């Protein structure tokens, strides 16, 4: 039985209710978490406020940095334990869960080094005045973490908030929260003051809603769907609470005829099958110049045909989807494609011997997907890649920008001038040229435009969003 973690103590939900934790690899219940309510959020917010106004808020930036660095080292020491938790909770293949634990440690390491480098400025003004600015924490920040990358998104969100001096209340997804509860326990072990980091589990419509509405929350960070993001904005607006939103994408990979196809193909495939396609920045559309459309589709199809899906422990190319409803959602998209006459180029295989009851979906490559079809417009959040052809740069930009999203884009070309032209014109928060994702890029600001959200996480830019700017004008004559 996993409990909430509030003020450095493991505590049950006040209502006494629990939720099942299901292993996506076999569909079986293997643990229970707390089904919290508004009263539990209230207790966590009060603990965070006490920490912010007390022991945590009184630490210097240097001292915060040392605690974050100690937590980074602690995560590395417990990487195998965290990997096992993430693997079973999320269905991730071993190597990917291990990579997520490594990334979590790197986030804490990066923000540990940034704590005492968050500077204000001095501003030129009228004679007789000295004017300066201070970067100050918001106070108590609320964090709603999704189920696809719990450790990584916790690191980039909570890590930045703590570095800036905020105290945090975290609501993980009910589908995947075990690793985050353990990280909070590790934070207490290395000396984080009680209340600096609090974890409250439960349903989004109950505990998530209570977190967003709580008057003691000074900033909200949310990663999830555009629909829920809209609701959080509306609730936050009622009390003028700032928000940072990352709301997914329908990201294009744009491949020109002069591209290095040997380099592009494995990256394009990985960008849609990583985490079984359950990635906000998944490269879910591949736009291919007409001159190489058929031969490249053939090569991509060959690569898809070799892909294997299995349980987390099998450590194959893909693991299962997170839950039965997500499997049904992806199946619905594919059935719609069949009914609409969209051609399947190739698909991978579900490995022999996978546990019965697991939520397995073979990766699928589709061709000639119409630009306004829901497969080209909506997040499938599964291993489904939609291909379409383009004639020239203008046509490629028209297709790339023809969705409500704008999170990430990939551009593949050897032409340096074209690389810059395309990067300028594509509407996206991140653009990768002859690569995709840059190995995760803890240092690289991440966020979207349009319906993909606003504000930035990751990198030093994230620290600015977790602070408020104060201007001090001194009249000394």
C-alpha positions in Angstrom: 0.0 0.0 0.0 1.5 3.3 -1.1 0.6 6.4 1.0 0.7 10.1 0.2 3.9 12.0 1.2 3.1 15.2 3.1 5.6 17.2 5.2 8.1 14.3 5.0 5.6 11.8 6.4 3.8 8.9 4.7 0.1 9.5 5.4 -3.1 7.8 4.2 -5.9 9.8 2.5 -8.2 11.3 5.0 -11.2 9.6 3.3 -9.7 6.2 3.6 -10.2 5.2 0.0 -7.7 3.6 -2.3 -7.1 2.9 -6.0 -5.8 -0.1 -7.8 -2.4 0.1 -9.6 -2.4 -2.1 -12.7 0.7 -3.5 -14.5 0.2 -2.7 -18.2 2.2 -5.8 -19.2 -0.4 -8.2 -17.8 -3.4 -6.1 -16.8 -3.1 -7.3 -13.2 -3.4 -5.3 -10.0 -0.1 -5.3 -8.1 -0.3 -2.3 -5.7 -2.7 0.3 -4.3 -2.4 4.1 -3.9 -4.5 6.6 -2.1 -7.7 8.1 -3.6 -7.2 11.5 -2.1 -9.7 14.4 -2.0 -9.7 18.2 -1.4 -8.9 17.7 2.3 -5.6 16.0 1.4 -4.6 18.7 -1.0 -5.4 21.3 1.7 -3.1 19.5 4.1 -0.3 19.4 1.5 -0.7 23.0 0.6 -0.5 24.1 4.2 2.6 22.0 4.7 4.2 23.6 1.6 3.3 27.1 2.8 4.8 26.4 6.2 8.0 25.2 4.5 8.1 28.2 2.2 7.7 30.6 5.0 10.0 28.6 7.3 12.9 26.2 6.9 12.8 25.8 3.1 12.3 29.5 2.4 15.1 30.5 4.7 17.8 28.5 2.9 20.2 30.3 0.7 20.4 29.5 -3.0 23.7 27.8 -2.4 22.1 25.5 0.2 19.1 24.7 -2.1 21.6 23.7 -4.7 23.5 21.4 -2.4 20.3 19.7 -1.4 19.3 19.2 -5.1 22.7 17.8 -5.8 22.5 15.4 -2.9 19.1 14.3 -4.3 20.6 13.8 -7.7 23.2 11.5 -6.2 20.6 9.7 -4.2 18.6 9.0 -7.4 21.7 7.5 -9.0 22.2 5.3 -6.0 18.6 4.1 -6.2 18.4 4.0 -10.0 17.8 0.3 -10.2 14.9 0.6 -7.7 13.4 3.5 -9.5 13.8 1.8 -12.8 11.9 -1.3 -11.5 9.1 0.8 -10.2 8.8 2.8 -13.4 9.0 -0.4 -15.5 6.1 -2.1 -13.8 4.0 1.0 -13.2 4.3 2.3 -16.8 5.1 -0.9 -18.9 8.4 0.7 -20.1 11.1 -1.6 -21.5 14.0 -1.8 -19.0 16.4 0.3 -21.0 13.9 3.2 -21.3 12.9 3.1 -17.6 16.6 3.2 -16.7 17.1 6.1 -19.1 14.3 8.0 -17.3 15.9 7.5 -13.9 19.2 8.8 -15.4 17.4 11.8 -16.8 15.8 12.5 -13.4 19.2 12.6 -11.8 20.5 14.9 -14.5 17.6 17.3 -14.0 18.3 17.6 -10.3 22.0 18.0 -11.1 21.4 20.7 -13.7 19.1 22.7 -11.5 21.4 22.3 -8.5 24.0 24.2 -10.4 21.6 26.9 -11.5 20.2 27.8 -8.0 22.8 30.5 -7.2 22.9 31.8 -10.8 19.4 33.2 -11.1 20.3 36.9 -11.1 18.4 40.1 -11.3 19.6 43.2 -13.1 20.5 46.9 -12.5 18.6 49.3 -14.8 19.8 52.7 -16.0 17.3 55.4 -15.0 17.1 59.0 -14.0 19.9 60.8 -12.1 19.5 60.3 -8.4 18.0 56.8 -8.7 19.4 53.3 -8.5 17.0 50.7 -9.9 17.4 46.9 -9.6 15.3 43.8 -10.2 15.0 40.7 -8.0 13.9 37.2 -9.1 11.7 35.8 -6.4 9.9 32.5 -6.1 6.1 32.4 -6.5 5.7 30.6 -3.2 3.8 27.3 -3.4 3.6 25.7 -6.8 1.2 23.0 -7.9 2.4 20.3 -10.4 0.2 17.9 -12.3 2.4 15.2 -13.8 1.2 12.8 -16.5 1.7 9.1 -16.7 3.9 8.8 -19.8 7.2 10.1 -18.3 6.6 10.5 -14.6 10.3 10.8 -13.5 11.4 13.0 -16.4 8.5 15.4 -16.2 8.8 15.5 -12.4 12.5 16.4 -12.8 12.0 19.2 -15.3 9.0 20.7 -13.5 9.6 20.2 -9.8 13.4 20.5 -10.2 13.1 23.9 -11.7 10.5 25.1 -9.1 12.6 23.9 -6.2 15.7 25.5 -7.6 13.9 28.9 -7.8 12.9 28.5 -4.1 9.3 27.4 -4.3 7.7 24.7 -2.2 5.8 22.1 -4.3 2.6 20.1 -4.1 2.6 17.3 -6.8 -0.4 15.4 -8.1 0.9 12.5 -10.2 -1.3 10.6 -12.7 -3.2 7.9 -11.0 -1.8 5.4 -13.6 1.8 6.0 -12.7 3.0 7.5 -9.5 5.1 5.0 -7.6 8.5 6.3 -8.6 7.5 9.9 -7.6 6.5 8.8 -4.1 9.8 7.1 -3.7 11.7 10.2 -5.0 9.9 12.4 -2.4 11.0 9.9 0.3 14.6 10.1 -1.0 14.4 13.9 -0.8 13.5 13.7 2.9 16.4 11.3 3.5 18.9 13.8 2.1 17.6 16.6 4.2 14.9 18.5 2.4 12.8 20.3 5.0 9.3 19.0 5.7 6.8 20.4 3.3 9.3 21.4 0.5 8.1 18.4 -1.6 4.6 16.9 -1.2 3.0 14.1 -3.2 -0.8 13.6 -3.2 -2.3 10.8 -5.4 -5.8 10.3 -6.8 -8.1 11.0 -9.7 -7.6 14.2 -11.8 -11.3 15.2 -11.5 -11.0 15.0 -7.7 -7.6 15.8 -6.4 -6.3 17.5 -9.5 -9.3 19.8 -9.6 -8.8 20.6 -5.9 -5.1 21.4 -6.5 -5.9 23.8 -9.4 -8.7 25.5 -7.3 -6.8 25.9 -4.1 -6.3 29.5 -3.1 -2.9 28.7 -1.6 -1.4 27.6 -4.9 0.6 30.5 -6.5 1.6 28.8 -9.8 0.4 25.7 -11.6 2.5 23.6 -14.0 0.5 21.1 -16.1 1.4 18.6 -18.7 -1.5 16.8 -20.4 -4.3 17.2 -22.9 -5.5 20.5 -24.4 -9.0 19.9 -23.0 -7.8 19.6 -19.4 -5.3 22.4 -19.9 -8.2 24.7 -20.9 -10.1 23.7 -17.7 -7.0 24.5 -15.5 -6.6 27.8 -17.2 -10.2 28.7 -16.5 -10.0 27.7 -12.9 -6.6 29.5 -12.4 -7.9 32.6 -14.1 -10.6 33.0 -11.4 -7.9 33.9 -8.9 -5.3 35.2 -11.4 -2.9 32.3 -10.8 -0.2 31.9 -13.5 0.2 28.6 -15.3 2.7 26.8 -17.4 1.1 24.4 -19.9 2.5 21.7 -22.1 -0.4 20.2 -24.0 1.0 17.8 -26.5 1.6 17.9 -30.2 1.2 16.4 -33.7 4.8 16.9 -34.6 6.1 16.6 -38.2 9.3 15.0 -39.5 10.0 16.8 -42.8 12.3 14.8 -45.1 13.7 16.3 -48.3 15.2 14.4 -51.2 18.7 15.5 -50.3 18.6 14.2 -46.8 20.9 11.5 -45.4 18.2 8.8 -45.4 20.4 6.3 -43.6 20.7 8.7 -40.7 17.1 9.7 -40.8 15.2 6.4 -40.9 16.2 5.0 -37.5 15.5 8.4 -35.9 12.1 8.8 -37.5 11.1 5.3 -36.5 12.3 5.7 -32.9 10.5 9.1 -32.6 7.1 7.4 -33.0 7.8 4.1 -31.2 9.6 5.4 -28.2 7.4 4.7 -25.1 5.0 3.0 -27.5 4.2 6.3 -29.1 2.9 7.8 -25.8 5.1 10.9 -26.1 3.9 14.5 -26.4 6.7 15.2 -28.8 6.3 12.0 -30.8 7.1 12.5 -34.5 3.7 11.2 -35.5 3.6 12.7 -39.0 6.3 12.1 -41.6 6.2 14.5 -44.6 8.3 13.2 -47.5 9.4 15.0 -50.7 7.5 13.5 -53.6 10.7 12.5 -55.4 11.6 10.0 -52.7 8.2 9.2 -51.4 7.9 5.6 -52.6 11.4 4.4 -52.0 11.5 6.0 -48.5 8.1 4.5 -47.6 9.5 1.1 -48.6 12.5 1.5 -46.3 10.4 2.8 -43.4 8.0 -0.1 -43.9 10.9 -2.6 -43.7 12.0 -1.0 -40.5 8.4 -1.1 -39.0 8.1 -4.8 -40.0 11.1 -5.6 -37.8 9.7 -4.0 -34.7 8.8 -6.2 -31.7 6.3 -5.4 -28.9 6.5 -7.2 -25.6 6.3 -6.9 -21.9 8.4 -4.5 -20.0 10.7 -7.3 -18.8 11.2 -8.5 -22.3 13.0 -5.2 -23.1 12.0 -5.1 -26.8 11.4 -2.2 -29.1 8.1 -1.3 -27.5 6.3 -2.1 -24.3 2.5 -2.1 -23.8 0.3 0.9 -23.7 -0.6 2.3 -20.3 -4.1 1.0 -19.9 -7.0 -0.8 -21.6 -8.8 2.5 -22.5 -5.7 3.8 -24.3 -5.4 0.5 -26.3 -9.1 1.0 -27.3 -8.4 4.6 -28.3 -5.5 3.6 -30.6 -7.6 0.8 -32.1 -10.4 3.3 -32.8 -8.0 5.4 -34.8 -6.8 2.4 -36.8 -10.4 1.2 -37.5 -11.3 4.7 -38.7 -8.3 4.6 -41.1 -9.5 1.2 -42.4 -13.0 2.4 -43.0 -11.7 5.5 -44.8 -9.5 3.5 -47.1 -6.2 4.6 -45.7 -3.5 2.2 -46.7 -1.3 0.4 -44.1 2.3 0.1 -45.4 3.6 -2.1 -42.7 3.3 -3.0 -39.0 5.4 -4.6 -36.4 4.7 -7.7 -34.4 3.6 -8.6 -30.9 6.2 -11.0 -29.6 5.3 -14.6 -28.8 4.9 -15.3 -25.1 3.6 -11.9 -24.0 1.5 -12.1 -20.8 -2.2 -12.5 -21.4 -4.2 -9.4 -20.4 -1.4 -6.9 -21.4 -2.2 -3.8 -23.4 -0.2 -4.5 -26.5 -0.4 -2.5 -29.8 1.8 -3.3 -32.8 3.3 -0.1 -34.5 1.6 0.8 -37.7 2.8 2.9 -40.7 0.1 4.5 -42.8 0.4 6.2 -46.2 -1.3 9.1 -48.0 -3.1 10.3 -44.9 -5.2 13.3 -45.8 -4.0 16.5 -44.2 -7.3 17.2 -42.4 -8.0 13.6 -41.4 -8.1 13.0 -37.6 -5.0 10.8 -37.9 -3.2 13.9 -39.1 -4.8 16.3 -36.7 -5.3 14.6 -33.3 -2.9 13.0 -30.9 -3.2 9.2 -31.2 -0.7 8.7 -28.3 0.2 5.3 -29.7 2.8 3.9 -32.2 1.0 5.1 -35.4 3.0 7.0 -38.0 1.1 8.9 -40.8 2.9 9.6 -44.0 2.1 12.2 -46.7 4.0 13.6 -49.7 4.9 17.2 -50.4 6.0 19.0 -53.6 8.3 21.8 -52.4 9.2 23.9 -49.4 6.0 25.9 -49.4 3.9 22.8 -49.6 5.9 21.2 -46.8 5.3 24.2 -44.5 1.6 24.2 -45.4 1.3 20.6 -44.3 3.5 21.0 -41.2 1.6 24.0 -39.9 -1.9 22.6 -40.7 -2.7 21.5 -37.2 -3.7 23.2 -34.0 -0.5 22.0 -32.4 3.0 23.3 -32.5 5.4 21.5 -30.1 8.3 20.0 -32.1 9.4 19.6 -35.7 12.2 17.7 -37.4 13.8 18.9 -40.7 16.0 16.6 -42.7 18.1 18.2 -45.4 21.8 18.7 -46.3 21.0 22.2 -47.7 22.0 24.7 -45.0 20.0 27.6 -46.4 16.9 25.4 -46.6 17.5 24.3 -43.0 17.2 27.9 -41.8 14.3 28.8 -44.0 12.3 25.9 -42.8 13.2 26.4 -39.2 12.0 30.0 -39.4 8.7 29.2 -41.0 7.6 26.1 -39.1 5.4 27.0 -36.1 6.9 25.0 -33.3 8.5 25.4 -29.9 11.5 23.2 -30.8 13.0 22.5 -34.2 15.6 19.8 -34.7 17.7 19.7 -37.9 19.1 16.4 -39.0 18.2 14.9 -35.6 15.2 14.7 -33.4 15.1 15.3 -29.6 18.9 15.9 -29.2 19.1 13.1 -26.7 16.5 14.5 -24.4 18.3 17.9 -23.9 17.8 18.7 -20.2 19.4 22.1 -21.0 17.1 22.9 -23.9 13.9 25.0 -23.3 10.8 23.0 -24.1 7.3 24.0 -24.7 4.8 24.8 -27.5 2.8 27.3 -29.4 -0.8 27.3 -30.5 -2.7 24.4 -28.7 0.5 22.9 -27.5 0.5 25.3 -24.7 2.7 28.1 -23.4 5.6 28.8 -21.0 8.8 26.8 -21.1 10.2 23.9 -19.0 13.7 22.5 -19.1 16.9 24.6 -19.3 17.5 27.9 -17.5 14.4 29.4 -19.1 12.2 27.3 -16.9 13.6 29.0 -13.8 12.2 32.3 -15.1 8.7 30.9 -15.3 9.0 29.7 -11.7 9.8 33.2 -10.4 8.2 36.6 -10.3 10.1 39.8 -11.0 10.3 42.5 -8.5 11.6 46.0 -9.4 13.2 48.1 -6.6 13.8 51.8 -7.2 16.0 53.7 -4.7 16.0 57.5 -4.7 19.2 58.6 -3.1 19.6 62.1 -4.6 
